[in-house]
């Protein structure tokens, strides 16, 4: 299984809290766990606004957890254009596009991903 972690799931994993037993086990057993550059962008913005206080950088956490970085590619951006306006959050829309283009399952608690036809594993 190839997983893409939603930002909140990535943070919870790194902090060791908040995930369901099923999601936690799936992440441990996955063939590939990806963290999007979008997550780095979202964390940086929220940290700069004082809404989030990460204990380390996203890159440090990705490396330490053995996850892989998923860059934002032009094909991902093009896929966003064709998504219905179910969600106004640009971070989640890009994650949905990346999951669709790359054939990934998103680990999240945000039900809107299913409306896009994205495979979801509930966190």
C-alpha positions in Angstrom: 0.0 0.0 0.0 1.2 3.5 -0.9 0.0 6.2 1.6 0.0 10.0 1.5 -0.3 11.6 4.9 -2.6 14.5 5.4 -0.9 17.3 7.3 -2.7 16.7 10.6 -1.9 13.0 10.4 1.8 13.7 9.7 1.9 16.0 12.8 0.1 13.5 15.0 2.4 10.7 13.8 5.5 12.8 14.5 4.1 13.7 18.0 3.0 10.2 18.7 -0.6 11.0 19.3 -4.1 11.0 17.9 -4.1 8.2 15.3 -6.4 5.2 15.3 -4.8 1.8 15.8 -5.7 0.9 12.2 -4.0 4.0 10.7 -1.0 3.6 12.9 -0.5 0.0 11.8 -1.2 0.8 8.2 1.6 3.5 8.2 4.0 1.0 9.8 3.1 -1.7 7.3 2.9 0.5 4.2 5.2 -0.2 1.2 5.6 3.6 0.8 4.6 6.5 3.0 4.7 9.9 1.4 4.6 13.4 2.8 3.8 16.1 0.2 5.7 19.4 -0.1 2.3 20.9 0.4 2.5 19.7 4.0 5.8 21.5 4.5 4.2 24.6 3.0 1.1 24.4 5.2 3.2 23.8 8.4 5.5 26.7 7.5 2.6 29.1 7.0 0.8 28.1 10.1 4.0 28.3 12.2 4.8 31.7 10.8 1.3 32.8 11.8 1.7 31.4 15.3 -1.1 28.8 14.8 1.3 25.9 15.0 4.5 25.2 17.0 6.2 22.2 15.5 9.0 20.7 17.5 11.1 20.2 14.4 11.1 20.9 10.7 9.0 18.8 8.3 12.1 17.7 6.5 13.7 16.5 9.8 10.6 14.6 10.7 10.2 13.0 7.2 13.8 11.9 7.3 13.7 10.6 10.8 10.4 8.7 10.2 11.7 7.1 7.1 9.0 8.7 4.9 9.5 10.0 1.4 8.9 13.5 0.1 6.4 14.0 -2.6 7.2 17.1 -4.7 4.4 19.2 -6.3 4.6 18.5 -10.0 2.9 20.3 -12.9 0.7 17.3 -13.5 -0.6 17.6 -9.9 -1.4 21.3 -10.5 -3.2 20.5 -13.7 -5.3 17.9 -11.9 -6.4 20.5 -9.4 -8.0 22.5 -12.2 -10.4 19.7 -12.9 -11.5 19.1 -9.3 -15.0 20.1 -8.3 -15.2 22.9 -5.7 -16.0 20.6 -2.8 -13.2 22.0 -0.7 -11.8 25.6 -0.6 -8.6 24.7 1.3 -5.8 24.8 -1.3 -3.6 22.5 0.7 -6.3 19.7 0.7 -7.2 20.2 -2.9 -3.5 19.7 -3.9 -3.2 16.6 -1.7 -6.4 15.2 -3.4 -4.9 15.9 -6.8 -1.6 14.3 -5.9 -3.4 11.2 -4.5 -5.5 10.9 -7.7 -2.5 11.4 -10.1 -0.2 9.1 -8.2 -2.7 6.4 -7.2 -2.2 7.0 -3.4 -4.4 6.4 -0.4 -4.8 9.5 1.8 -4.6 8.9 5.6 -6.9 11.6 7.0 -9.8 12.4 9.2 -11.2 14.8 6.6 -14.2 13.2 4.8 -14.1 15.6 1.9 -11.3 13.6 0.2 -13.8 10.8 -0.6 -16.0 13.2 -2.5 -13.1 13.6 -4.9 -12.9 9.9 -5.5 -9.7 9.6 -3.5 -9.0 6.3 -1.6 -9.0 7.2 2.1 -7.8 5.4 5.2 -9.4 7.1 8.2 -6.9 8.3 10.8 
